Amino acid sequence: MARPTIHKTVQERMEAAREKHRCYYAKDEILQRQRAHGVKKRDKEAEAISKEILRAVAKALHGCDDDDESESDTDNSSDDDETDTLSNLPACLLAIKVAKEDMLTLIGADPCEFAKDKLAEYVKSIPDDCSTKGDISIIVNSTGEIEKLLKHVIRAQDKILNLCGVSPEWHAADTVSRFLKTTATYLEDIQLLEMSGGVVELTTAQWLGELMYQKDIRI
């Protein structure tokens, strides 16, 4: 059975062909720019951020080692019981420490590099003929993982605020939550551009250096 005619006039067919070509070259433009820049080594600022997190959490946990054993059972608790397990400061600090380790495993030390890599993954998922959109779940799923981790951090951070006020321990948790919020915002920026203008809009924004991760905006 023959395919139904979508573009009935010569003008419509020409416009459809132009749009298809624009989409293809926009995808190729992003990939070329990604290849040209490559995967950069973590710069001094990224290293400083990572060290700041490690120092903050280590400082907050200092002196609480004797209490860690009594809180070890909280690792196996369900999310429904998490609020109950965060009954004291050592438990909250342990939750932040675990979340920080998970964060660095998932994202690495630089939110900008993480966002750039996810954008490259998305662009590569776009068919060469641009017959369909790319796999936006690459961005959506990563955002979901980060937001789930952020939820645990915020819960512990709020509990620390109730226990100690705006203290060094609270700032340690805040460093982790800001890192996660920044990364999630970078991904949401990419997703919104894809939803509003597709790969062409993404190409334009990237070429102009207008993506949030390119500006290194921190939350």
N, C-alpha and C positions, 0 to 999 in steps of 0.2 A: 504494500500500500504506500503510495507516494506521500511524502511529508506535506502538510498544509502550508500554503504560501503565507509567510509572515510579513514580508516586505513586498507590497504589491507594485510599487513604482520603482523606476530606476533610481530616482532621487533617494528614496527610503533605503534601497539596497546599498547605495554609495555611502549614506550616513552610517548605516550599520557596519559597513566594512571599515570606515574611518574610526569608529568607536572601538572596534575590535583591535585595530592596529595601535590605537592610543593605549589601550589596556595592556597589550603585549609589551610595548616599549617602556611603559611605566614600570611594569614588573622587572624588566631587564635592567632598567636604570637603577632600581633599588639594589638588585643583586650585584651589579657592577660596583656600586659605591661600597657595599658591604665587603666585597672581595678586596677592593682597593685599600680599605682601612684595616682589614683583617681583624683578628682577635687581639686587641691591645693588651699589653701587660698592665697589671694594676698600677695606677699612678700613685704618687705620694699621698694624695688626698684620700684615695680609697684605702691605702694602707693605714692612714691615720684614723679613718673611721673604724676600721676593723679593730685596731689597737685600743681605741677609745671604748668600744663595746666590751672588749676583754678586760680592760682595766676597771671599768665601772662595775661589771658584774663580780669580778674577783674581789674588789674592794668591799662590795656589799655583802659578799659571802664570807669575808674574813671574820674569823671568830665564831662562826656558826657551825663549824665542822662537827663539834661534839653533839649537835642536835640532829645531824643528818640521818643517823641511824633510826631515830624514833619516827622520822618522816618518810622512810623508804617505802612504806606500804602505799603511799599516795600514788606512786608511779603506775599502779595497776587499777586505779579507780576509774570509773566511767565519767563521761562529761557531766552527767546529771549530778554526780556527787562532788564535782570539782570545787564548788563553792564551799562545801563543808570541809574539804581537805585543806583549803587555804585558811586555816584557823589561826595561824601564827606567822611571824615574820620568816623563820627558817623555811617553812613550807612554801611561802610566796617566792622567796629568793631561789629556792630549788626549781620552782616552776619557770621562773625567768631564765635560769641557767639552761634548762633543758630546751626551752623555746629558742634561746639564742643559738644553741648548737644546731637545732633543726633549721633555723633560719639560714645559717651560713652554709649548711649542706644543700639547701634548696636554691638559694640565691647566689651565694658566694659573697665576696667582700665589697662588690660594687654594683649597686642597683642599675646604673647606666649600662654596664656591660650586659647584665641580665636582660634588660628591656631590649637592647639592640639585638641580642641573640634570638629572643622570642620573635621579634619583628622579621628577622631573616628566615626563621622557620616558617612563619606565616606566608611570606612572599614565595618561598619555594613550594608551598602547597597549592599555589595558583596554577591551573593548567596552562600550558604554553599557548593554547588557542583561546584562553580566557573565556571558555564556554560557561564556566561557573566561577563563583567566588572562591577564595581560598578557605582553608579550614580555620575559621575564627575560633574554634574550640581550643586551639593552641594557646590563644591569649586568654580566653574565658576560664579555662581550667586552671591555668597558672594563677590567675587572679583569685580564683576560689580557694586554692591551696594557701595562698598568702593571707587571705582574709580569715580563714579558719584558724591559722596560727596567731594572727593578730587578736582574734577574739579571746584566746587564752591569755595572751600577754596583758591585754587591757583589764581582764578580770583580776589578774594578780596585781597589776599596777594600782587599781582602785582599792584593793584590800590593803596594800602597803600604805596608800595615802591615809586610809582610816586608822591604821596602826601607828604610823610614824610621822604623818604630815609630809610636807615637801622636804624630804631628807635625801642623803646620798643614795639610799636604797631606792627611793622613788625615782631619782634621776637615772639610776642604772636601768630600771624598767622602761623609763621614758626614751632612753637611747635606742632600745630594741624596738619599741612601738613606732618611733619615728622612722626608723629604717624600713620597717615593713610597710608603713603608710606611704612612704615615698615610692617604694617599688610598685605597690598596687596602683598608685596614681599614674605612674608612667605607663603601665599596661592599659589602664582605663582610657588614657589619652589616645593611645593607638587604636583601641576598640571603637571609640567614638568617631574618630576620623574615618575608619573603615566603614562604619555604619552610615555616615553622612555622605561620604564622597567616594568610597571604594579605593582601589589601589592607586588611582590617579591622584586623589586627594592626599594619600599617604606619601606618594612620590614628591608632590609639590612641597608638602610640609617638611619632608626630610631634606630635600634639596636646599630649602631656605634655612634649614637648621632650626625649625620652629617646633619640633617635637620636644616635649618636656624633658625627656632624658638627655637630649642634645644640649639643652640649656643648663643641665645639671641643677635643676630646681630641687631643693630639699624641703620637705614638710617639717 
